[in-house]
Amino acid sequence: MFLETERAAQMSAHVCYTRCVSQECNGMTKVVEAGMRYTRITVNPAQMGGVPCIRGLRIPVATVVAMVAEGMAEDEILAAYPDLEREDIREALHFAAEAVRERELPLVNAG
């Protein structure tokens, strides 16, 4: 498994997620999930509060995922953020899916 211990993660000052390690690349931390390297997702503690962003840009993964959730088409997202590429959107969605995959989420009974 690619799981760093909590102490090691704190000592290295990297932001890690469930089942991942981080790798330094050009001063930024690239996120590596179990078996998949996210080449377009970076984490930099000195930028955007250390939240996962797209390719070192100041565009958080959460922003891209929220735009998709709101029903925006890829072309609309790319028009709103010209620095993004189609593959950025896909990788942001894969990253978000993996981030919640193995967590317990509270279920709310309908009505």
C-alpha positions in Angstrom: 0.0 0.0 0.0 1.1 3.6 -0.5 0.1 4.8 2.9 2.4 7.2 4.8 2.2 7.2 8.5 0.7 10.2 10.1 4.0 11.2 11.7 5.9 10.9 8.5 3.3 13.0 6.7 3.6 15.7 9.4 7.4 15.6 9.4 7.5 16.0 5.6 4.9 18.8 5.7 3.2 17.3 2.7 -0.6 17.2 2.3 -1.6 13.6 1.9 -4.9 11.9 1.3 -6.2 8.4 2.1 -4.0 5.8 0.5 -1.5 8.2 -1.1 2.0 9.6 -0.9 3.3 12.8 -2.3 6.3 13.5 -4.5 8.2 16.7 -4.9 8.4 18.0 -8.4 9.6 21.6 -9.2 8.8 22.8 -5.7 5.3 21.5 -5.8 3.9 18.3 -4.4 2.3 16.0 -6.9 -0.3 13.6 -5.5 0.0 9.9 -6.0 -3.0 7.7 -5.2 -2.8 3.9 -4.8 -1.6 2.8 -8.3 -2.4 6.1 -10.0 -0.2 9.1 -10.4 -2.1 12.4 -10.8 0.1 14.3 -13.1 -2.2 17.3 -13.2 -3.0 17.7 -9.5 -0.5 19.6 -7.4 -0.4 20.6 -3.7 1.7 23.5 -2.6 1.4 24.6 1.0 2.4 28.1 0.0 -0.3 28.4 -2.6 -4.1 28.5 -2.1 -3.7 27.3 1.5 -2.3 23.9 0.3 -5.6 22.7 -1.3 -5.2 20.5 -4.4 -5.0 22.6 -7.5 -4.7 22.0 -11.3 -1.1 21.9 -12.6 0.2 24.5 -10.1 -2.4 27.0 -11.3 -4.5 28.8 -8.7 -7.5 26.8 -9.8 -8.6 24.4 -7.0 -9.8 20.9 -8.0 -12.9 21.6 -5.9 -13.8 24.6 -8.2 -13.6 22.4 -11.3 -15.6 19.6 -9.7 -18.3 22.1 -8.5 -18.6 23.5 -12.0 -19.3 20.0 -13.4 -21.8 19.4 -10.5 -23.6 22.6 -11.5 -24.1 21.2 -14.9 -21.5 23.2 -16.8 -20.3 21.6 -20.0 -16.6 21.1 -20.6 -16.5 23.9 -23.2 -18.1 26.3 -20.7 -15.5 25.5 -18.0 -12.7 25.8 -20.5 -14.1 29.2 -21.6 -14.3 30.4 -17.9 -10.7 29.1 -17.3 -8.7 29.4 -20.5 -5.6 27.9 -18.8 -7.4 24.6 -18.3 -7.3 21.7 -20.6 -9.9 18.9 -21.1 -7.7 16.4 -19.4 -7.5 18.7 -16.3 -11.3 18.4 -15.9 -11.2 14.6 -16.2 -8.3 14.2 -13.7 -10.0 16.5 -11.3 -13.1 14.3 -11.4 -11.0 11.1 -10.9 -9.2 12.7 -8.0 -12.4 13.8 -6.3 -13.9 10.3 -6.8 -10.9 8.7 -5.2 -10.9 11.2 -2.3 -14.3 10.1 -1.1 -14.1 6.4 -2.2 -13.0 4.9 1.1 -14.6 7.2 3.6 -17.7 6.8 5.7 -20.2 9.4 4.7 -23.3 10.1 6.8 -26.5 9.0 5.2 -29.7 11.0 5.6 -33.0 9.3 5.5 -35.4 10.9 3.0 -38.5 12.5 4.4 
